Each structure stands twice: as C-alpha cells, then as structure tokens.
Amino acid sequence: MTGNNRNNNGEITFEIVEHIGVIDVMDNREEKWTKEVNLVAWNGGKPKIDIRDWNATHERMSRGITLTEEQGEKLVKALGQRMLDKQKARSERDSYER
C-alpha cells in the first residue's frame, strides 16, 4: 500500500510494506479510523515498525511512533514482562483470597 501526506515543505511519501495488526477501532469520528501496527518505509527509507491511527483508505493519518526492529524487540520484551508481572500478582492475590 503506498500513499503520501503533504507537508508545507514538500511531500512525505510512505509505503506500508507489511500490515501487522489493528489494535483499536475508533468509531466516534465521522469516518472509522484504526490504530494500527505496520511496517512502513518513509520517504524511501528502510522500513520501520510504525504505530499510528489511519483512516479507512490509508490516505490520512495521525501522528505516531516509529521504531527500529531492535527498539520493537525491546518494547515487546518490556510489555511481555509487565504482563507476566501483572499475571503473577493477580495469581498471588487470587490464591490468598481463597
């Protein structure tokens, strides 16, 4: 999927190289937008992990965050550890309450 987003200083180009997943759907706007994780090449550069809101046609987008593969791996590890810690705390709490 290719597109562009105009900027006062010129044109920013992007190519969605790989759609990884949708993590939220916003129906509270006039049109449906989705928060997505994609692999995007900005201005012909190396593709990066990209998290942002997109409209249905992927012609408009919000501000977002881009991560290198290494940063993405660190994020997944940090979030995974947080989820494990929450699960462990919940399990300990549940066993105490029984």
C-alpha positions as CSV (number, residue, x, y, z in Angstrom):
1,M,0.0,0.0,0.0
2,T,1.5,3.3,-1.0
3,G,0.5,6.9,-0.3
4,N,1.6,10.3,0.6
5,N,0.8,13.0,3.1
6,R,1.5,16.6,2.0
7,N,3.6,18.9,4.1
8,N,4.2,22.6,3.7
9,N,7.9,21.9,2.9
10,G,7.1,19.3,0.3
11,E,5.8,15.8,0.1
12,I,6.3,13.0,2.5
13,T,6.0,9.6,0.9
14,F,5.3,6.3,2.6
15,E,4.8,2.7,1.7
16,I,3.1,0.3,4.0
17,V,5.3,-2.7,3.4
18,E,3.5,-5.0,5.8
19,H,0.3,-4.7,7.8
20,I,1.0,-6.3,11.2
21,G,-2.3,-5.7,13.0
22,V,-5.1,-3.4,14.2
23,I,-5.0,-2.6,17.9
24,D,-8.1,-0.3,18.2
25,V,-11.0,0.9,16.1
26,M,-12.3,4.4,16.6
27,D,-16.0,4.8,15.6
28,N,-16.5,8.1,17.3
29,R,-15.4,10.1,14.3
30,E,-17.4,10.8,11.1
31,E,-15.4,8.1,9.5
32,K,-13.9,5.0,11.1
33,W,-10.2,5.1,11.9
34,T,-8.0,2.3,13.2
35,K,-4.9,2.3,15.4
36,E,-2.5,0.0,13.5
37,V,0.9,-1.5,13.8
38,N,2.6,-1.7,10.3
39,L,6.0,-1.9,8.8
40,V,6.3,1.4,6.9
41,A,9.0,2.9,4.7
42,W,9.0,6.6,5.0
43,N,10.5,8.7,2.1
44,G,12.1,5.7,0.6
45,G,14.0,4.8,3.7
46,K,14.3,1.4,5.4
47,P,11.0,0.1,6.7
48,K,10.3,0.7,10.4
49,I,7.7,-0.5,12.9
50,D,5.0,2.2,12.9
51,I,2.1,2.7,15.3
52,R,-0.5,5.3,14.5
53,D,-4.1,6.0,13.6
54,W,-5.2,5.6,9.9
55,N,-8.4,6.4,8.1
56,A,-10.1,3.6,6.2
57,T,-8.3,4.4,2.9
58,H,-4.9,5.0,4.5
59,E,-4.7,8.4,2.9
60,R,-4.9,10.3,6.2
61,M,-3.0,9.5,9.4
62,S,-2.4,10.8,12.9
63,R,1.0,11.5,14.5
64,G,2.5,8.2,15.5
65,I,5.7,6.5,16.6
66,T,8.2,4.6,14.6
67,L,10.6,2.1,16.0
68,T,13.6,0.2,14.6
69,E,13.4,-3.6,14.8
70,E,15.7,-3.5,17.8
71,Q,13.5,-1.0,19.6
72,G,10.4,-3.0,18.7
73,E,12.0,-6.1,20.3
74,K,12.8,-4.2,23.4
75,L,9.2,-2.9,23.6
76,V,7.8,-6.4,23.2
77,K,10.1,-7.7,25.9
78,A,9.2,-4.8,28.3
79,L,5.5,-5.2,27.7
80,G,5.7,-9.0,28.0
81,Q,7.5,-8.7,31.3
82,R,4.8,-6.2,32.5
83,M,2.1,-8.7,31.6
84,L,3.8,-11.5,33.3
85,D,4.3,-9.4,36.5
86,K,0.6,-8.4,36.4
87,Q,-0.5,-12.1,35.9
88,K,1.8,-13.2,38.8
89,A,0.4,-10.5,41.1
90,R,-3.2,-11.5,40.1
91,S,-2.5,-15.2,40.7
92,E,-0.9,-14.5,44.1
93,R,-3.9,-12.3,45.1
94,D,-6.4,-14.9,44.0
95,S,-4.6,-17.7,45.9
96,Y,-4.5,-15.5,49.0
97,E,-8.3,-14.7,48.8
98,R,-9.2,-18.4,48.6
